[in-house]
Structure formats: structure tokens, C-alpha cells
Amino acid sequence: AWYSLTTTLFQAVQSDVFLSDCKSFFHDAASFIQTFIGWTIAAGHSAAQISTKIPNAFIAGIIYWLLLILVVGICVAGTGILVILIEIKVIELYKKNCWDFITLLMILTSAAVIIYFGESIKKTLSVNLLLLFVLSQGVYVGLRCYLKNQLNTKLY
């Protein structure tokens, strides 16, 4: 297992296609986060416009910044809590249904296939290789959960 893991990782480092897809994947994720934060700040500015109804400029400024910070804080904290709760549920599901040697083999095999045949996959499908790996793991976990539930509910 260690040998296959290390050779797969070394091959990934040498694969220009896989490395460019990894950079692209994380760049797109960062871009999405920046866009989300921009939307949140715009929503905060919109909500803070209520302060323009206050005739006293000093109090209006304080109310503006308090509302802006409150709206942005609630949006960012709410999203962060939601992401953490989803991550906790996924980890629990993974540990409950997929924490075994078969999963290790599946991870190594799918990573090796995606890394070694990355150029051929990119020629056939226009998909990010890292995203393809994550999606294949999601499909695998979904199938394992479904099969485990089906086998447990059958009366023999």
C-alpha cells in the first residue's frame, strides 16, 4: 500500500496535466469564495442603507457599519457553520460505511487511473481531473451506503 501510494503521488507530481488541473481546481474554489464574499458584502451594504434615513450623520455612520458588520458576519458565520456540519456528517457517513481496506484500494486505484491516464481522459472528456477524482469518490461512497442499507434491510 505504501509503495503504491508513493509511486502514485510521485507520478502525480510529474504529470503536467494533473498539476494544471489541481491548480485550476483550487483557483476556481478561491474564485468562488471571493465571489461569495463579494455578494455578502453587497448584501451588507444594501441592508446598511437603512441608516440613510437617520438625520444625524454620526449615528447614521455608526448604524451603517454595525448593520454591515452584522449582515456580513451572520452570512459568513452561517455559511461556515453549514459547511462544518455537512463535513461532519460526511465524515461520520464515511467512517460508518467505508472505513476499511476496500476503500483504501478504491482510493489508490482511482487516483492511479486518473493520474496515469490523465492525458487520455482530458482528450476524451473536458473535465478537471481532481474534480473527477472527488466525484468518483462520492459515487463510490454513495454506492457503498446504498448497498450496505439494501443488504441490511433484506430479510433472509
Salt bridges, closest charged atoms under 4 A:
ASP21 OD1 - LYS122 NZ 3.15
ASP28 OD1 - HIS27 ND1 3.80
ASP100 OD2 - ARG144 NH2 2.72
